[in-house]
Amino acid sequence: MISVNKQDDSFVNDSRFEIGMNLFNSCQWYKSHDVFEEIWHETGGDDRQLLQGILQVAVAQVHLENSNINGAMILYGEALGRLKRFQLANLGLDIVGLCECITNRLELLQIGKDISPCGLPVLCFL
């Protein structure tokens, strides 16, 4: 598990990250993807991997909106592979809760069940 230390130059302190979070949490997946991708291009190391996981969740949601279940499952799986590597209490992001949500949604999709009873993925601070 990777621990990412909060630094002054961390992406969570970038004003665009808050914009991306608000778009993500209001189900504007494509727009949030664009904002996070802009930050991702400027980020390196472990932070880059974390952002890529968040981006993959947003794209999975776009796939679901377009009825591309297989694409959504692939991206949920890839996102989980990245996000589960991080212990982020020191960044203050609830990545554990995000992973639990994605895991529940992925498991239901894999067995062909309705995911509407599951909550939508959200990004929030602890």
N, C-alpha and C positions, 0 to 999 in steps of 0.2 A: 504494500500500500504506500502511496506517495503522500507526503505531507507538503503542502504548498504554503509557504510563509507569506503573510500579508506584508506587502511592501508599498511604499508611496507610489511606485510606478505600476502597481498591480492593475490588471484590467478592470477589476471591480470598482476602482476609483475613477475610471474613465466615464465621463458624463454620458457617453454613447451607450455604455453598458446598461445604465438605468433606462434609457430609451428602449433598448433592445428587450430588457426585462418586461417593461410595460407592454410592448407589442406582443411579446411571447405570451404573457399572462392574459391578454385580451384576444387570444387566438388569431392574431394576425401573423401567422407562421412565416409566410414568405417575406413580409417586411422585416420581421425580427431576424430572419436568416440574413438578410442583406446587411443589417446593422452589425450583427455579430461577425459576419464574414469580413467586414471592413476592419474590425478590431483584430480578428484572427490573422489577417495579413501582416499586421504590425507587431505581432506577439510571437515569442519564441518559447522554447523549452516546454516544461510541464503545463504552463498556462495555456499554451497553444493546443495541447492535447485535450485539456478540459473544455476549451471553447469549441473544439471540433466535436466533442461529444454533445454539447448543447446544440450546435448547428445540426447535427444528425437527428436529434429529436425533432427539431423544427421541420426538417425535410420529411421525416417519417409522417408527421402530421399532415403535410401537404399531400403526400402519397395517399393517406387515408381519405382526405377530402376528394381526391380524384379516383377513389375506389381501387387503388393499386395496393392491395393487401400484402402481396409478396414484397413489394418495394418497402412498405412500412415495416414489415417484420425484419427484413435485412438491416435497415437503418436503426431500428430499435436495438437489435442485437449488437451492432457495431458501437452504438452509443453507450450501451451498458458496459461493453468491454473497456471503453475508455473511462467512463465516469466512475466505475467501481474501483478504479486504481487510486482514487483520491480520498484522503481524509481531510476534509475542508473546514473543520470547525474554526480554524484560525482565519479563514477568509470570511466566515460568517454565512456561507451559502448552504442551504439545506439540500445537499446533493444526495444524501441518504434517502430523503423523502421523494426526490425526483426519481431515483433508481427504483424505489419500491413501486411507484406509480407505473413506470415504464415496464417493469417486470410483470406486474399484474396484467397490463394491457397486452403485452407480448404473449403471455401464456394463454390468454383467452383467444387471441388471434390464431395461435398455433393449433388450437383444437376446434377452430371454426365457430366459436361462440361470440355473442354480441358483447361489444366492449362498452356500450353506452352506460351500463351501471358503474363503470370505473370513472374516477375523476380524471379530468384532463391534466396533462403535465403542467406544472407551474414551477417558476423559479422564484425563490424567496430567500430572504435572509433569516437566519435563526433569531 
